[in-house]
Amino acid sequence: MNSVYDVMQLLKRFGIFVYTKDRIADLEMMEDEIRELYRMQMIEVKDFQLAILLLRQEQSKLKK
């Protein structure tokens, strides 16, 4: 996983599509969905950590 696009593809594997026309809201919603998948033990720890890192990096870029 190297980008937010890869995180979106991970979510897509579980039938989760996020698009609200607000990029920051999309990133926050994706983070919530990733956390829920991890809580339900549907993704590995490594995937969880990397996805959260990528989403937060993108959020910080947009908030600057």
CORDAWO-V185434 format. One record per run of one state. SS is the DSSP state (hx for helix, st for strand, lp for the rest). FROM is the first residue (numbers start at 1). TO is the last residue. If there is no record, write none. Layout:
ss,from,to
SS,FROM,TO
SS,FROM,TO
This chain:
ss,from,to
lp,1,3
hx,4,13
lp,14,22
hx,23,39
lp,40,44
hx,45,63
lp,64,64
